Amino acid sequence: MRPVRCIIVDDEPLALENVRFLIKRIPFLDLLYTFQNPLEATGFLYDHKVDLIISDIEMPGLNGIEWLRTLEIKPLVIFTTAHPGYAIDGFELNAIDYLLKPISFERFYNAVGRAHEYLEMKYQRMHPEDESFIFIRCKGKFEKIQLNDILYIEGLKDYVKIVVRNTDQNILTAMNVKTIAEKLPLNMFIRIHRSYLVNINRIKSVDKDTLLVQDVALPVGDSYKKQVFKMLIEGKWLRR
């Protein structure tokens, strides 16, 4: 697994040291630098590849939310603060998480775990030839899944169920279908319904309303039918 390169931005020395201590306990995190002033961190972002910013919000001069809005280069961000009133602003900026101080290890691990999972899937989508597997966070650990073993993915509100061949153990992870679809190789997975994503290599048959994966019939949504037919049938339909 590739390390997550991160920086800390916090004007309070004790809070900064607490986050540094939490990072040291997590093997996939690589702490590059710490800053007590967000403007100093801006220059660092131009010269170094940073995957994740862990930033306080209330800081003198420029708070963390205002600072993030000024950035042209925007890595993932986890906000830390003692004040819950900033939560809406943080999530509007697509923050991975919003942690209230004092921060427990479990809460911190969950937040950086989501960042790690997101970055892994993004990399694999951009470099599908590099790897044939993904890591999915499930029950507090990262499960390795061979892409070709995935039959289909089903959306279950705030979770997705990943159905894998040759096993009765489905994998549940906190994500939605849209997010996971954006991270998987386009030439291997297709969205057939707002609740279903399927592995093209595992499709057995298609009709106007249903798609068969192994022995499971999945619905084809009305708004996806044209795309499904174009990708799966056009150019591959043998006729007289």
C-alpha positions in Angstrom: 0.0 0.0 0.0 1.2 3.5 -0.9 1.8 5.8 2.1 -0.3 8.8 2.7 1.9 11.9 2.7 0.5 14.4 5.2 1.2 17.7 6.9 -0.2 19.1 10.1 -1.2 22.8 10.5 -2.1 23.9 14.0 -1.0 27.0 15.9 -1.3 25.2 19.3 1.9 23.3 20.1 0.2 20.7 22.4 -2.5 20.0 19.9 0.1 19.7 17.1 2.1 17.2 19.1 -1.0 15.2 19.9 -1.7 14.8 16.2 1.9 14.0 15.5 1.8 11.2 18.1 -1.4 9.8 16.6 0.3 9.8 13.1 3.3 7.9 14.4 1.0 5.0 15.5 -0.4 4.5 11.9 2.0 2.7 9.5 0.5 4.0 6.3 0.9 7.7 7.2 4.0 9.6 6.3 4.3 12.9 8.1 6.3 15.3 5.9 6.2 18.5 7.9 4.3 20.5 10.6 3.3 24.1 10.5 1.9 26.6 13.1 1.0 29.1 10.4 -1.2 28.1 7.4 0.5 30.6 5.0 3.9 28.8 5.5 2.2 25.6 4.5 1.0 27.1 1.3 4.5 27.4 -0.1 5.3 23.8 1.0 2.3 22.6 -1.0 3.7 24.1 -4.2 7.0 22.3 -3.8 6.0 19.0 -2.4 3.4 16.3 -3.2 1.0 16.2 -0.2 -1.9 13.8 -0.1 -3.6 14.9 3.1 -3.7 18.1 5.3 -4.7 17.8 8.9 -5.5 21.3 9.9 -6.9 23.2 12.9 -9.6 25.7 12.1 -9.3 28.5 14.6 -5.9 30.1 14.0 -4.7 33.7 14.2 -5.0 35.8 11.1 -6.4 33.2 8.7 -8.5 30.3 9.9 -8.2 26.8 8.4 -11.4 27.0 6.4 -10.5 30.4 4.9 -7.1 29.1 4.1 -8.4 26.1 2.3 -10.5 28.3 0.1 -7.4 30.2 -1.0 -5.5 27.1 -2.1 -5.1 26.3 -5.8 -3.6 22.9 -4.9 -6.2 21.2 -2.7 -5.1 17.8 -1.2 -7.6 15.9 1.0 -8.2 17.6 4.3 -9.2 16.6 7.8 -10.2 19.5 10.0 -9.5 19.5 13.8 -11.1 22.0 16.2 -12.5 22.5 19.7 -15.5 24.3 18.2 -18.4 22.2 16.7 -19.9 25.2 15.0 -17.6 24.9 11.9 -18.9 21.5 10.8 -21.1 22.7 8.0 -18.4 24.9 6.5 -16.0 22.0 6.7 -18.2 19.5 4.9 -19.1 22.1 2.2 -15.4 22.1 1.3 -15.5 18.3 0.9 -13.4 17.6 4.0 -12.8 13.9 4.6 -13.7 14.4 8.2 -14.2 16.9 11.0 -12.6 15.9 14.3 -13.4 17.6 17.7 -10.6 18.0 20.1 -9.5 16.1 22.2 -9.1 13.5 19.4 -9.2 9.8 20.3 -7.0 7.4 18.4 -10.0 5.4 17.2 -11.7 8.5 15.8 -8.5 9.6 14.1 -7.8 6.2 12.6 -11.3 6.1 11.1 -10.8 9.5 9.5 -7.3 8.8 8.0 -8.5 5.3 7.0 -11.1 6.9 4.8 -8.5 9.2 3.2 -6.2 6.3 2.6 -9.0 4.2 1.0 -10.0 7.2 -1.2 -6.4 7.7 -2.4 -5.9 4.0 -3.2 -9.0 3.8 -5.3 -8.2 7.1 -7.1 -4.7 5.8 -7.9 -6.0 2.5 -9.2 -8.6 4.2 -11.4 -5.9 6.4 -13.0 -3.4 3.5 -13.3 -5.6 0.4 -14.0 -2.7 -1.4 -15.6 -0.5 -1.1 -12.5 -2.6 -3.3 -10.2 -5.3 -5.9 -10.4 -6.6 -5.5 -6.8 -7.9 -2.9 -4.4 -8.0 -2.5 -0.6 -11.3 -1.9 1.0 -11.7 -0.8 4.6 -14.1 -3.3 6.4 -14.5 -4.0 10.1 -11.5 -1.9 11.1 -9.0 -3.5 8.6 -8.1 -3.3 5.0 -9.4 -6.2 2.9 -7.5 -7.0 -0.4 -9.9 -7.8 -3.2 -8.9 -8.9 -6.7 -10.8 -6.8 -9.2 -11.7 -9.7 -11.4 -13.2 -11.5 -8.5 -15.8 -8.8 -7.9 -19.2 -9.9 -9.3 -21.2 -6.7 -8.6 -21.5 -3.9 -6.1 -24.8 -3.0 -4.5 -25.6 0.4 -2.8 -27.2 0.1 0.7 -27.9 3.7 1.8 -24.6 4.9 3.3 -22.8 1.6 2.6 -22.0 -0.6 -0.4 -22.0 -4.4 -0.5 -19.2 -5.9 -2.6 -20.2 -9.3 -3.8 -17.1 -11.5 -4.6 -17.1 -14.8 -6.4 -16.3 -18.1 -4.6 -17.2 -16.8 -1.2 -20.3 -16.3 0.9 -18.7 -13.4 2.8 -19.8 -10.2 1.2 -17.8 -7.0 2.0 -19.5 -4.0 3.5 -17.8 -0.6 3.5 -19.0 3.0 4.3 -19.2 4.5 0.8 -21.9 5.1 -1.9 -22.1 3.6 -5.4 -21.2 6.9 -7.1 -18.0 7.3 -5.1 -16.8 3.7 -5.7 -17.7 3.8 -9.4 -15.5 6.9 -9.8 -12.5 5.0 -8.5 -12.8 1.7 -10.4 -11.4 1.1 -13.9 -13.8 2.4 -16.5 -13.0 -0.5 -18.9 -14.0 -3.1 -16.3 -17.0 -1.8 -14.4 -20.3 -0.3 -15.5 -23.1 1.4 -13.6 -26.4 -0.3 -14.6 -28.7 1.2 -12.0 -28.4 3.8 -9.3 -27.9 1.0 -6.8 -25.8 -1.4 -8.9 -22.3 -1.5 -10.4 -21.2 -4.7 -12.2 -18.0 -6.3 -13.4 -18.3 -6.5 -17.2 -16.3 -9.7 -17.3 -18.9 -11.4 -15.1 -22.0 -10.6 -17.1 -23.7 -13.7 -18.6 -26.7 -12.1 -20.4 -28.5 -8.8 -20.9 -32.1 -8.0 -21.9 -34.0 -4.8 -21.9 -34.7 -4.7 -18.1 -32.3 -7.3 -16.5 -28.7 -8.2 -16.5 -27.5 -11.6 -15.3 -24.3 -11.8 -13.2 -23.4 -15.4 -12.4 -26.9 -16.6 -11.4 -28.2 -13.3 -10.0 -30.6 -11.1 -12.0 -30.0 -7.4 -11.5 -32.3 -4.6 -12.7 -31.1 -2.2 -15.4 -32.3 1.3 -14.6 -34.2 3.2 -17.3 -31.6 6.0 -17.4 -28.8 3.5 -17.8 -30.2 1.3 -20.6 -28.7 3.3 -23.5 -25.2 3.4 -21.9 -25.4 -0.4 -21.0 -26.4 -1.3 -24.5 -23.8 0.9 -26.2 -20.9 -0.4 -24.0 -21.9 -4.1 -23.9 -23.7 -4.9 -27.1 -22.8 -2.4 -29.9 -19.9 -3.7 -32.0 -20.1 -7.2 -30.3 -23.5 -8.4 -31.5 -23.0 -11.1 -34.1 -25.8 -11.0 -36.7 -26.5 -12.5 -40.1 
